[in-house]
């Protein structure tokens, strides 16, 4: 959640953020009204509780003759307190709902607009122009015996697949390299649970507008995560962290699950848009004043990994309307996919400022020892989708695919994946 003091003192900041996202600024007015109503309800209930407490002392000092009338007054006062407390409870619930309805405030540097209004930061590498007909990653995967979407659909349905042989090896190589890179930079590796409670999913901002993307197990009231960001954000919920030595950084390896609701007909071939995939996700806790620098650190990590994959890519500053609920600013790295003649997203890194930590009650102690809300950030270090860019950019005339040098040690020294 955003800082309520900002809405009280400078509501136009929140309204401007909503407009930049292409969202309804009226939700800010509803929060202002709910906050005011809640404060009135709390004050009224507090006043009646204080009156009831003082009245109790009066009854204790009353004479037998005075007591009956006072007891009647006491019952009336108790009923008034009950009504006031019920009003306070409703006001608290309405404030919480209004508060949660507002996404994070965008960074002043984030571009305004929708999905197509991103700002290009840079290009890295030059797309190759081979003199032979290129195969897409699905065709290459089939020839290599690496990707089997036909049997994936037979076993589990559309948008499922099997990685087999060199396909499974290539993914494991990539993910193991990512963990090695994370360790080299001081990240703590983590294999988190992929089923989480509603409060964990809600605390990270993945319910509400993203609800239709999430798999839910109603009989257990648990959710399958679409990213290990969720369990890693909730890992320290309700805790006070020691950030005296700088950010706390985790690298989570998990299976991820997404319903891909609303994507009917999009990227139906291959493994670009699927229901289940593997991912290494970076997650950082830091002081709010360190968040912008930490964001650039995570972006540098992503670029380092993409450099080791030896694929052309670009970095974009994502526009406000495409940020999602929790992010104040997001950078995407998009790799060149030759057969689509387009750049496609491989990584995202988001600065969520204090939005998630406030919902999850994750704090740290400042220099004066006073608890303050921490900042959280996340970023993709490797994921299944990367196989698309690796296969297509490193294919050769005969349908074989060169293995990036950085991955070869994790594949038993295999330099070229040959067609079957």
LOVEX-973678 format. One record per residue (C-alpha): x, y, z; residue in one letter; residue number from 1. Coordinates in pm, 1 decimal, always signed. Layout:
<sites>
SITE        x        y        z residu num
SITE        X        Y        Z      A NUM
...
</sites>
This chain:
<sites>
SITE        x        y        z residu num
SITE     +0.0     +0.0     +0.0      X   1
SITE   +106.5   +356.7    -50.4      X   2
SITE   +187.8   +582.3   +244.7      X   3
SITE   -145.8   +713.5   +373.7      X   4
SITE    +20.8  +1035.8   +485.0      X   5
SITE    +86.7  +1123.5   +119.5      X   6
SITE   -283.0  +1095.9    +39.6      X   7
SITE   -375.3  +1303.9   +343.6      X   8
SITE   -121.9  +1579.1   +281.8      X   9
SITE    -70.7  +1582.0    -97.4      X  10
SITE   -350.7  +1383.8   -266.2      X  11
SITE   -268.1  +1538.3   -605.0      X  12
SITE    +49.9  +1328.4   -615.6      X  13
SITE   -161.1  +1014.9   -602.3      X  14
SITE   -412.7  +1151.8   -854.3      X  15
SITE   -131.3  +1237.4  -1098.4      X  16
SITE    +11.2   +886.8  -1059.9      X  17
SITE   -326.8   +735.8  -1140.5      X  18
SITE   -365.4   +951.2  -1450.4      X  19
SITE    -14.6   +852.6  -1565.9      X  20
SITE   -114.1   +486.8  -1533.3      X  21
SITE   -433.4   +546.7  -1729.8      X  22
SITE   -625.2   +453.9  -1415.4      X  23
SITE   -914.6   +618.9  -1232.0      X  24
SITE   -803.5   +911.3  -1010.6      X  25
SITE  -1137.4   +895.9   -828.5      X  26
SITE  -1004.4   +606.6   -617.9      X  27
SITE   -785.6   +865.7   -443.7      X  28
SITE  -1092.7  +1069.3   -348.4      X  29
SITE  -1257.6   +754.5   -214.2      X  30
SITE   -953.1   +687.0     +1.0      X  31
SITE   -948.0  +1046.3   +130.4      X  32
SITE  -1316.0  +1015.9   +224.0      X  33
SITE  -1270.4   +673.2   +384.6      X  34
SITE   -973.9   +801.9   +586.3      X  35
SITE  -1174.0  +1099.8   +711.6      X  36
SITE  -1474.2   +879.8   +799.7      X  37
SITE  -1252.3   +634.4   +983.3      X  38
SITE  -1092.2   +908.2  +1192.1      X  39
SITE  -1436.4  +1041.6  +1288.5      X  40
SITE  -1551.5   +689.8  +1382.2      X  41
SITE  -1238.4   +622.2  +1589.1      X  42
SITE  -1270.7   +954.7  +1772.7      X  43
SITE  -1639.0   +891.4  +1850.4      X  44
SITE  -1569.3   +538.3  +1975.6      X  45
SITE  -1275.0   +655.3  +2185.3      X  46
SITE  -1484.2   +929.6  +2341.5      X  47
SITE  -1763.1   +687.3  +2434.3      X  48
SITE  -1516.8   +431.1  +2572.9      X  49
SITE  -1358.6   +700.7  +2788.2      X  50
SITE  -1702.8   +810.4  +2905.8      X  51
SITE  -1794.0   +449.3  +2988.8      X  52
SITE  -1474.2   +403.8  +3186.8      X  53
SITE  -1533.3   +721.6  +3387.2      X  54
SITE  -1897.3   +625.1  +3439.5      X  55
SITE  -1787.4   +290.4  +3581.2      X  56
SITE  -1600.9   +471.8  +3856.0      X  57
SITE  -1913.7   +678.2  +3929.4      X  58
SITE  -2123.1   +363.5  +3972.1      X  59
SITE  -1867.4   +224.1  +4212.2      X  60
SITE  -1902.8   +529.1  +4436.5      X  61
SITE  -2284.6   +553.3  +4415.1      X  62
SITE  -2519.8   +501.4  +4709.4      X  63
SITE  -2769.8   +214.2  +4700.4      X  64
SITE  -3043.4   +460.9  +4619.4      X  65
SITE  -2854.1   +606.8  +4323.5      X  66
SITE  -2743.3   +273.3  +4181.0      X  67
SITE  -3060.9   +159.5  +3988.9      X  68
SITE  -3078.5   +474.5  +3777.8      X  69
SITE  -2706.7   +460.7  +3713.6      X  70
SITE  -2728.5    +97.1  +3602.3      X  71
SITE  -2992.4   +191.8  +3343.7      X  72
SITE  -2766.2   +470.6  +3221.5      X  73
SITE  -2479.0   +222.0  +3210.5      X  74
SITE  -2674.4    -14.7  +2986.3      X  75
SITE  -2761.3   +269.7  +2749.2      X  76
SITE  -2396.9   +378.2  +2743.0      X  77
SITE  -2278.4    +21.8  +2677.4      X  78
SITE  -2520.5     -3.6  +2384.2      X  79
SITE  -2387.3   +324.3  +2245.1      X  80
SITE  -2029.3   +194.2  +2277.5      X  81
SITE  -2124.6   -125.5  +2092.1      X  82
SITE  -2276.6    +77.3  +1807.2      X  83
SITE  -1973.5   +306.1  +1792.3      X  84
SITE  -1733.2    +10.4  +1789.2      X  85
SITE  -1931.8   -155.4  +1508.9      X  86
SITE  -1917.1   +169.9  +1312.0      X  87
SITE  -1542.2   +186.4  +1376.4      X  88
SITE  -1497.5   -171.9  +1252.4      X  89
SITE  -1685.6    -97.0   +930.9      X  90
SITE  -1488.2   +225.2   +881.4      X  91
SITE  -1158.9    +36.8   +926.6      X  92
SITE  -1264.5   -223.4   +667.6      X  93
SITE  -1373.9    +44.6   +420.3      X  94
SITE  -1047.5   +232.3   +467.4      X  95
SITE   -844.0    -84.5   +409.4      X  96
SITE  -1039.3   -166.9    +92.7      X  97
SITE   -998.7   +187.9    -40.8      X  98
SITE   -630.0   +185.7    +49.8      X  99
SITE   -565.8   -144.9   -128.8      X 100
SITE   -748.2    -21.5   -438.9      X 101
SITE   -466.5   +222.1   -518.4      X 102
SITE   -153.5    +87.2   -691.0      X 103
SITE   +193.0   +209.1   -606.4      X 104
SITE   +282.0   +568.2   -686.4      X 105
SITE   +489.3   +578.3  -1002.8      X 106
SITE   +843.7   +710.2   -994.2      X 107
SITE   +878.1  +1066.6  -1129.0      X 108
SITE  +1116.9   +922.6  -1390.5      X 109
SITE   +875.3   +657.4  -1519.1      X 110
SITE   +727.2   +732.4  -1863.0      X 111
SITE   +356.0   +809.5  -1873.8      X 112
SITE   +120.6   +611.5  -2094.2      X 113
SITE    +45.2   +252.5  -2192.6      X 114
SITE   +231.0    -52.9  -2316.6      X 115
SITE   +362.6   +113.6  -2634.1      X 116
SITE   +482.7   +428.5  -2456.5      X 117
SITE   +803.6   +280.0  -2314.2      X 118
SITE  +1131.5   +469.5  -2343.7      X 119
SITE  +1421.1   +291.4  -2513.8      X 120
SITE  +1733.3   +308.6  -2297.5      X 121
SITE  +1980.2   +119.2  -2516.2      X 122
SITE  +2048.5   -158.5  -2766.3      X 123
SITE  +2316.3   -420.7  -2698.8      X 124
SITE  +2442.9   -641.5  -2981.0      X 125
SITE  +2342.3   -651.2  -3346.6      X 126
SITE  +2086.7   -898.8  -3481.4      X 127
SITE  +2250.0  -1143.4  -3723.6      X 128
SITE  +2139.7  -1163.3  -4085.2      X 129
SITE  +2197.0  -1526.8  -4180.2      X 130
SITE  +2196.6  -1636.6  -4545.7      X 131
SITE  +1976.8  -1940.6  -4483.8      X 132
SITE  +1607.8  -1987.2  -4396.8      X 133
SITE  +1572.7  -1959.3  -4020.5      X 134
SITE  +1364.9  -2198.1  -3813.9      X 135
SITE  +1166.1  -2076.9  -3515.8      X 136
SITE  +1240.7  -2211.3  -3169.8      X 137
SITE   +953.9  -2462.1  -3182.7      X 138
SITE  +1083.6  -2615.4  -3505.5      X 139
SITE  +1439.2  -2617.6  -3373.4      X 140
SITE  +1324.5  -2772.8  -3046.9      X 141
SITE  +1148.1  -3049.2  -3235.1      X 142
SITE  +1448.6  -3123.7  -3461.5      X 143
SITE  +1682.8  -3130.8  -3161.9      X 144
SITE  +1450.5  -3354.2  -2961.2      X 145
SITE  +1452.8  -3072.9  -2705.0      X 146
SITE  +1091.2  -2947.0  -2685.0      X 147
SITE   +778.0  -3158.4  -2712.6      X 148
SITE   +461.0  -2947.8  -2712.1      X 149
SITE   +247.0  -3218.3  -2874.2      X 150
SITE   +283.1  -3455.8  -2581.4      X 151
SITE   +267.4  -3161.9  -2341.6      X 152
SITE    -79.5  -3083.2  -2476.8      X 153
SITE   -174.9  -3451.9  -2468.2      X 154
SITE    -80.0  -3484.6  -2102.7      X 155
SITE   -177.7  -3143.7  -1962.6      X 156
SITE   -347.5  -2932.6  -2229.0      X 157
SITE   -260.1  -2628.2  -2436.7      X 158
SITE    +44.9  -2419.9  -2339.0      X 159
SITE   +215.3  -2711.1  -2163.8      X 160
SITE   +527.9  -2886.0  -2291.4      X 161
SITE   +804.9  -3130.0  -2212.6      X 162
SITE  +1168.5  -3025.3  -2216.6      X 163
SITE  +1370.0  -3337.1  -2291.4      X 164
SITE  +1726.4  -3432.2  -2377.1      X 165
SITE  +1936.5  -3129.5  -2464.7      X 166
SITE  +1634.1  -2903.8  -2398.6      X 167
SITE  +1623.4  -3011.0  -2034.8      X 168
SITE  +2003.5  -2988.1  -2016.3      X 169
SITE  +2003.1  -2638.3  -2165.3      X 170
SITE  +1747.0  -2509.1  -1915.9      X 171
SITE  +1929.3  -2663.5  -1620.2      X 172
SITE  +2257.4  -2519.7  -1748.4      X 173
SITE  +2107.6  -2172.2  -1776.1      X 174
SITE  +1946.1  -2183.6  -1431.6      X 175
SITE  +2258.8  -2322.1  -1266.0      X 176
SITE  +2468.2  -2050.8  -1429.9      X 177
SITE  +2221.5  -1791.1  -1298.3      X 178
SITE  +2252.7  -1926.6   -943.6      X 179
SITE  +2633.0  -1922.6   -979.3      X 180
SITE  +2619.8  -1558.5  -1087.8      X 181
SITE  +2391.3  -1472.7   -797.3      X 182
SITE  +2625.7  -1641.1   -550.3      X 183
SITE  +2919.9  -1452.4   -698.2      X 184
SITE  +2738.4  -1126.4   -623.1      X 185
SITE  +2646.7  -1220.2   -266.0      X 186
SITE  +2287.1  -1331.4   -313.7      X 187
SITE  +2149.7  -1602.8    -85.1      X 188
SITE  +2006.7  -1890.8   -292.6      X 189
SITE  +1659.3  -2005.1   -197.4      X 190
SITE  +1414.3  -2273.9   -309.0      X 191
SITE  +1080.0  -2143.9   -177.4      X 192
SITE   +736.6  -2306.0   -158.6      X 193
SITE   +523.2  -2246.6   -467.3      X 194
SITE   +192.3  -2270.7   -281.9      X 195
SITE   +118.6  -1968.2    -63.1      X 196
SITE   -158.0  -1836.8   +161.8      X 197
SITE   -394.9  -1561.8    +40.7      X 198
SITE   -227.9  -1303.1   +264.4      X 199
SITE   +107.3  -1368.4    +96.4      X 200
SITE    -39.1  -1329.7   -251.8      X 201
SITE   -239.3  -1022.5   -150.9      X 202
SITE    +55.4   -870.5    +33.9      X 203
SITE   +264.4   -864.5   -282.5      X 204
SITE    -16.2   -715.4   -492.0      X 205
SITE    -95.8  -1021.8   -704.1      X 206
SITE   -463.5  -1040.7   -615.6      X 207
SITE   -718.0   -785.3   -724.9      X 208
SITE   -649.6   -682.3  -1084.9      X 209
SITE   -421.5   -987.6  -1136.9      X 210
SITE   -665.0  -1235.2   -984.6      X 211
SITE   -755.0  -1397.2  -1316.6      X 212
SITE   -388.1  -1480.7  -1381.2      X 213
SITE   -351.2  -1688.3  -1065.3      X 214
SITE   -422.8  -2057.2  -1006.3      X 215
SITE   -622.7  -2106.8   -686.7      X 216
SITE   -679.8  -2430.3   -492.0      X 217
SITE  -1011.8  -2353.6   -319.5      X 218
SITE  -1022.3  -2663.6    -99.4      X 219
SITE   -693.7  -2560.1    +63.8      X 220
SITE   -726.5  -2184.1     +3.8      X 221
SITE   -374.1  -2176.7   -137.6      X 222
SITE   -239.7  -2011.4   -451.9      X 223
SITE    +21.4  -2133.2   -700.7      X 224
SITE   +274.7  -1855.1   -746.0      X 225
SITE   +352.4  -1694.5  -1080.2      X 226
SITE   +692.4  -1590.3   -947.9      X 227
SITE   +901.5  -1667.5   -640.5      X 228
SITE   +884.1  -1294.7   -569.4      X 229
SITE   +568.3  -1379.6   -373.4      X 230
SITE   +711.5  -1623.7   -115.4      X 231
SITE  +1036.3  -1425.9    -89.8      X 232
SITE   +846.2  -1103.1    -19.3      X 233
SITE   +636.3  -1278.9   +244.4      X 234
SITE   +941.9  -1455.0   +391.7      X 235
SITE  +1011.6  -1164.5   +628.4      X 236
SITE   +651.1  -1051.4   +680.2      X 237
SITE   +591.4   -915.1  +1029.5      X 238
SITE   +966.5   -889.4  +1096.5      X 239
SITE  +1215.1   -611.9  +1166.6      X 240
SITE  +1527.3   -660.3   +950.8      X 241
SITE  +1885.8   -566.1  +1017.8      X 242
SITE  +1985.4   -360.9   +712.5      X 243
SITE  +2290.6   -208.5   +875.0      X 244
SITE  +2523.6   -384.7   +632.1      X 245
SITE  +2321.5   -296.7   +324.0      X 246
SITE  +2047.5   -474.4   +127.5      X 247
SITE  +1946.1   -833.7   +194.9      X 248
SITE  +1942.5  -1018.9   -138.5      X 249
SITE  +1789.2  -1354.7   -229.5      X 250
SITE  +1785.5  -1558.1   -551.3      X 251
SITE  +1484.6  -1790.7   -561.7      X 252
SITE  +1462.6  -2094.0   -792.2      X 253
SITE  +1106.3  -2210.8   -843.7      X 254
SITE   +847.4  -2344.5  -1079.8      X 255
SITE   +600.1  -2071.8  -1171.4      X 256
SITE   +237.8  -2097.2  -1283.2      X 257
SITE    +24.7  -1852.2  -1480.7      X 258
SITE   -321.8  -1896.8  -1625.1      X 259
SITE   -246.7  -1660.2  -1917.7      X 260
SITE   -606.0  -1541.5  -1904.3      X 261
SITE   -689.3  -1307.5  -2189.7      X 262
SITE   -403.9  -1435.2  -2409.6      X 263
SITE   -619.2  -1657.1  -2630.8      X 264
SITE   -457.8  -1682.3  -2973.5      X 265
SITE   -133.6  -1510.6  -2867.8      X 266
SITE   +200.4  -1694.6  -2893.8      X 267
SITE    +32.2  -2032.9  -2918.9      X 268
SITE   +335.1  -2195.2  -3083.7      X 269
SITE   +629.1  -2311.6  -2874.7      X 270
SITE   +715.2  -2195.6  -2524.3      X 271
SITE   +692.9  -1817.3  -2530.8      X 272
SITE   +365.7  -1798.7  -2336.6      X 273
SITE   +301.4  -2105.2  -2121.0      X 274
SITE   +126.1  -2205.2  -1799.9      X 275
SITE   +430.0  -2349.8  -1619.7      X 276
SITE   +797.5  -2253.9  -1633.9      X 277
SITE  +1113.1  -2236.1  -1424.9      X 278
SITE  +1267.4  -1910.1  -1309.2      X 279
SITE  +1547.6  -1766.9  -1100.7      X 280
SITE  +1412.9  -1451.8   -936.3      X 281
SITE  +1622.6  -1195.9   -752.8      X 282
SITE  +1464.7  -1024.6   -454.0      X 283
SITE  +1607.3   -742.4   -241.2      X 284
SITE  +1512.5   -576.3    +86.5      X 285
SITE  +1674.4   -238.5   +146.3      X 286
SITE  +1627.0   +105.4   +296.6      X 287
SITE  +1399.0   +326.0    +81.3      X 288
SITE  +1681.7   +568.6     +5.9      X 289
SITE  +1886.4   +279.3   -136.5      X 290
SITE  +1611.4   +149.4   -365.5      X 291
SITE  +1700.1   +338.4   -684.7      X 292
SITE  +2063.3   +225.5   -669.9      X 293
SITE  +1953.8   -130.9   -590.2      X 294
SITE  +1724.9   -122.6   -892.2      X 295
SITE  +2022.6    -47.0  -1116.9      X 296
SITE  +2217.9   -327.3   -947.2      X 297
SITE  +1948.5   -580.8  -1036.9      X 298
SITE  +1934.6   -449.0  -1394.4      X 299
SITE  +2312.0   -486.6  -1423.5      X 300
SITE  +2281.6   -846.5  -1303.5      X 301
SITE  +2023.0   -919.0  -1571.9      X 302
SITE  +2237.3   -761.6  -1841.4      X 303
SITE  +2539.0   -960.1  -1726.1      X 304
SITE  +2344.4  -1284.0  -1769.0      X 305
SITE  +2207.6  -1183.5  -2109.6      X 306
SITE  +2561.7  -1097.0  -2216.4      X 307
SITE  +2668.3  -1450.8  -2127.3      X 308
SITE  +2384.7  -1584.2  -2346.0      X 309
SITE  +2532.7  -1384.5  -2636.8      X 310
SITE  +2197.2  -1265.0  -2771.5      X 311
SITE  +2111.8   -913.8  -2897.6      X 312
SITE  +1881.3   -728.6  -2660.2      X 313
SITE  +1747.9   -388.9  -2570.4      X 314
SITE  +1661.4   -225.6  -2237.1      X 315
SITE  +1340.2    -26.8  -2198.9      X 316
SITE  +1194.7   +194.4  -1927.9      X 317
SITE   +839.4    +59.2  -1897.7      X 318
SITE   +553.7   +309.3  -1913.0      X 319
SITE   +332.2   +368.0  -1610.3      X 320
SITE    +26.6   +195.3  -1754.5      X 321
SITE   +221.7   -129.3  -1794.1      X 322
SITE   +387.7   -137.3  -1451.7      X 323
SITE   +147.3   -356.6  -1256.4      X 324
SITE    +11.1   -286.5   -911.3      X 325
SITE   +326.8   -296.2   -698.5      X 326
SITE   +593.4   -134.5   -915.0      X 327
SITE   +689.4   +231.5   -907.3      X 328
SITE   +933.6   +181.3  -1193.9      X 329
SITE  +1031.0   -114.1  -1410.2      X 330
SITE  +1304.8   -191.2  -1660.5      X 331
SITE  +1262.9   -473.2  -1912.6      X 332
SITE  +1534.6   -646.0  -2113.0      X 333
SITE  +1397.1   -770.4  -2444.0      X 334
SITE  +1593.1  -1014.6  -2661.4      X 335
SITE  +1583.3  -1023.8  -3039.1      X 336
SITE  +1377.5  -1314.3  -3175.5      X 337
SITE  +1486.5  -1351.6  -3541.4      X 338
SITE  +1184.5  -1535.9  -3678.2      X 339
SITE   +949.5  -1274.8  -3532.0      X 340
SITE  +1174.6   -983.7  -3631.4      X 341
SITE  +1092.5   -838.6  -3292.5      X 342
SITE  +1227.9   -789.4  -2943.4      X 343
SITE  +1049.0   -997.1  -2679.1      X 344
SITE  +1067.3   -956.7  -2302.8      X 345
SITE  +1308.9  -1189.6  -2122.6      X 346
SITE  +1359.6  -1006.4  -1794.1      X 347
SITE  +1188.0   -747.0  -1578.6      X 348
SITE  +1318.7   -570.9  -1271.5      X 349
SITE  +1083.6   -363.4  -1056.0      X 350
SITE  +1133.9   -113.2   -777.4      X 351
SITE   +832.4   -163.3   -551.0      X 352
SITE   +950.1   +101.2   -299.9      X 353
SITE   +765.9    +48.4    +31.7      X 354
SITE   +439.8    -72.2   -127.9      X 355
SITE   +475.3   -446.9    -60.9      X 356
SITE   +660.3   -410.9   +268.6      X 357
SITE   +385.5   -187.8   +408.5      X 358
SITE   +122.8   -451.4   +325.3      X 359
SITE   +341.3   -729.8   +468.3      X 360
SITE   +469.3   -524.9   +765.8      X 361
SITE   +839.5   -566.9   +684.3      X 362
SITE  +1047.2   -307.1   +867.6      X 363
SITE  +1403.7   -215.8   +961.0      X 364
SITE  +1552.1     +9.7  +1227.8      X 365
SITE  +1686.3   +346.2  +1118.4      X 366
SITE  +1998.7   +508.4  +1261.5      X 367
SITE  +1799.8   +620.0  +1565.1      X 368
SITE  +1670.3   +267.7  +1626.5      X 369
SITE  +1317.1   +356.6  +1516.2      X 370
SITE  +1128.8    +99.1  +1304.2      X 371
SITE  +1065.3   +211.8   +944.6      X 372
SITE   +905.3    +45.8   +641.5      X 373
SITE  +1159.1   -129.4   +415.9      X 374
SITE  +1170.8   -117.1    +35.8      X 375
SITE  +1151.1   -426.8   -185.8      X 376
SITE  +1274.5   -493.5   -539.0      X 377
SITE  +1269.7   -791.6   -773.1      X 378
SITE  +1419.9   -899.4  -1103.0      X 379
SITE  +1441.6  -1200.9  -1335.5      X 380
SITE  +1785.8  -1360.9  -1361.3      X 381
SITE  +1689.5  -1650.7  -1591.7      X 382
SITE  +1372.0  -1823.9  -1703.9      X 383
SITE  +1245.2  -2087.1  -1947.1      X 384
SITE  +1152.5  -1825.0  -2206.6      X 385
SITE  +1523.3  -1753.5  -2258.5      X 386
SITE  +1548.5  -2082.1  -2451.8      X 387
SITE  +1354.5  -1913.2  -2732.6      X 388
SITE  +1621.2  -1647.3  -2785.4      X 389
SITE  +1912.8  -1887.9  -2732.9      X 390
SITE  +1788.2  -2143.5  -2986.4      X 391
SITE  +1694.1  -1893.0  -3255.8      X 392
SITE  +1997.4  -1666.3  -3229.6      X 393
SITE  +2250.3  -1952.0  -3220.7      X 394
SITE  +2102.7  -2176.5  -3490.5      X 395
SITE  +2314.3  -2287.3  -3785.7      X 396
SITE  +2233.7  -2379.4  -4145.0      X 397
SITE  +2196.7  -2752.3  -4073.0      X 398
SITE  +1950.3  -2698.9  -3789.3      X 399
SITE  +2208.8  -2746.9  -3517.0      X 400
SITE  +2243.3  -2487.0  -3241.0      X 401
SITE  +2563.6  -2358.3  -3084.4      X 402
SITE  +2569.2  -2362.9  -2705.4      X 403
SITE  +2679.8  -2027.8  -2556.4      X 404
SITE  +3029.6  -2069.8  -2412.1      X 405
SITE  +2916.7  -1979.1  -2059.8      X 406
SITE  +2665.5  -2268.4  -2060.6      X 407
SITE  +2898.1  -2537.5  -2196.9      X 408
SITE  +3056.2  -2629.6  -1859.2      X 409
SITE  +2704.4  -2691.9  -1723.2      X 410
SITE  +2625.2  -2921.4  -2019.2      X 411
SITE  +2919.5  -3155.8  -1987.6      X 412
SITE  +3118.2  -2960.7  -2242.8      X 413
SITE  +2859.8  -2989.9  -2523.5      X 414
SITE  +2940.1  -2716.7  -2775.3      X 415
SITE  +2674.9  -2785.9  -3040.0      X 416
SITE  +2328.1  -2938.5  -3008.6      X 417
SITE  +2273.6  -3158.8  -3314.8      X 418
SITE  +1942.2  -3245.9  -3485.7      X 419
SITE  +1812.8  -3593.2  -3411.4      X 420
</sites>
